[in-house]
């Protein structure tokens, strides 16, 4: 095979991948992870500093008590939700590859 045919085929493959839009983009994943971390930190700051005078179980945060009560072998519902979300994200990434 000549070098020109190889370069043409490579260029066509790159153009086809660019058109399909299904290529893995690590920069997008990093941005999404940063956005998720920013939301978690913002919620923690709000609960930790803004609501200093009351406990987390007062008012609308009463649901949190049910989420952190141990269910089975010390595992609580909040941990199960986090594990399920991480598994969903990992599955979606694996499926795209």
C-alpha positions as CSV (number, residue, x, y, z in Angstrom):
1,X,0.0,0.0,0.0
2,X,1.3,3.4,-0.8
3,X,1.7,6.1,1.7
4,X,-0.8,8.3,0.0
5,X,-3.6,5.7,0.2
6,X,-2.8,5.1,3.8
7,X,-3.0,8.8,4.6
8,X,-6.3,9.1,2.7
9,X,-7.8,6.2,4.6
10,X,-6.7,7.7,7.9
11,X,-8.1,11.1,7.0
12,X,-11.4,9.5,6.0
13,X,-11.6,7.5,9.2
14,X,-11.0,10.6,11.3
15,X,-13.6,12.6,9.5
16,X,-16.1,9.8,9.9
17,X,-15.4,9.6,13.7
18,X,-15.8,13.4,13.9
19,X,-19.1,13.2,12.2
20,X,-20.5,10.4,14.3
21,X,-19.8,12.4,17.5
22,X,-19.4,9.2,19.6
23,X,-15.7,9.6,20.3
24,X,-14.7,9.6,24.0
25,X,-13.9,13.1,25.2
26,X,-12.0,13.2,28.5
27,X,-12.3,16.9,28.8
28,X,-16.1,16.7,28.9
29,X,-15.9,14.0,31.6
30,X,-13.6,16.2,33.7
31,X,-15.9,19.1,33.4
32,X,-18.9,17.0,34.4
33,X,-17.0,15.6,37.4
34,X,-16.0,19.1,38.4
35,X,-19.6,20.3,38.2
36,X,-20.7,17.4,40.3
37,X,-18.1,18.1,43.0
38,X,-19.0,21.8,43.0
39,X,-22.7,20.9,43.6
40,X,-21.7,18.6,46.5
41,X,-19.4,21.1,48.1
42,X,-22.1,23.9,47.7
43,X,-24.7,21.7,49.4
44,X,-22.2,20.8,52.2
45,X,-21.4,24.5,52.8
46,X,-25.0,25.4,52.8
47,X,-25.9,22.7,55.4
48,X,-22.8,23.2,57.4
49,X,-22.5,27.0,57.7
50,X,-25.9,28.5,56.8
51,X,-27.9,26.3,59.1
52,X,-25.6,26.5,62.2
53,X,-28.3,27.0,64.8
54,X,-30.4,23.9,64.0
55,X,-29.7,20.3,63.5
56,X,-29.9,18.7,60.1
57,X,-33.0,16.8,61.2
58,X,-35.1,19.9,61.7
59,X,-37.4,21.2,59.0
60,X,-37.1,20.1,55.4
61,X,-33.8,18.2,56.2
62,X,-35.7,15.6,58.2
63,X,-35.5,13.2,55.3
64,X,-31.8,13.0,55.8
65,X,-32.3,11.0,59.0
66,X,-34.0,8.2,57.1
67,X,-31.2,8.2,54.5
68,X,-28.4,7.8,57.0
69,X,-30.0,5.2,59.3
70,X,-28.2,1.9,58.8
71,X,-30.3,-0.6,56.8
72,X,-28.2,-3.8,56.5
73,X,-24.7,-4.5,57.9
74,X,-24.2,-0.9,58.6
75,X,-24.9,0.3,55.1
76,X,-27.3,3.2,54.8
77,X,-29.6,4.3,52.0
78,X,-27.4,7.3,51.1
79,X,-24.4,5.0,50.5
80,X,-26.5,2.7,48.3
81,X,-27.7,5.7,46.3
82,X,-24.2,6.9,45.7
83,X,-23.0,3.4,44.7
84,X,-25.9,3.1,42.3
85,X,-25.1,6.5,40.7
86,X,-21.4,5.6,40.3
87,X,-22.3,2.3,38.8
88,X,-24.7,3.9,36.4
89,X,-22.1,6.4,35.2
90,X,-19.5,3.7,34.9
91,X,-21.9,1.5,32.9
92,X,-22.7,4.5,30.5
93,X,-19.0,5.1,30.0
94,X,-18.3,1.4,29.3
95,X,-21.2,1.2,26.9
96,X,-19.9,4.2,24.9
97,X,-16.5,2.6,24.5
